Amino acid sequence: MGVFGLAWPAGLVAFIPHWQSYTGLWVASLVRLVFGVTLWLVAPSSRAPVVLQVLVVPAISLAFARAWSVGAVVMGGFILWSVVA
């Protein structure tokens, strides 16, 4: 994404709204989780294992927080929908 943003900043800005939907948020969270877990697994064989593992923690934590937040919004919306006539 960094190279994409450097090469075509307007394209990066145009790409962002695609991730601002319900599905986009779930896909982004899943990609972030997969990236974080993969980075955690390959970190021990890297030149800087501790640094990579430290970088993984915020990536995974934020993805989990977003996923749970989306779930809470969906559940709250469903409850509201089901009780409001």
Beta strands, then each sheet from edge to edge (+ up, - down):
end
